[in-house]
Amino acid sequence: MMHTDMAKLKGKIVERAMTQEEVAAKIGIDSSTFSRKMKAEGLSFTVEQMHKLVDILDISPQEAIQIFLQ
């Protein structure tokens, strides 16, 4: 099972000067759902959500592998 590196993902959100609420809205999920996913290492994002996060946060392919494919 894949685990998302939440620390790296949070770092990307901060780097882009966005809030978790803004990111949740942009990927089309409720902010409380996004918050739960961020707090629970095992509750990973869907492939579609990962693609949206990569686009929204301008994550490079190498960083995406480090963040999402642990």
Helices and strands as residue ranges (DSSP letters): H 6-15, H 20-27, H 31-39, H 47-56, H 61-68
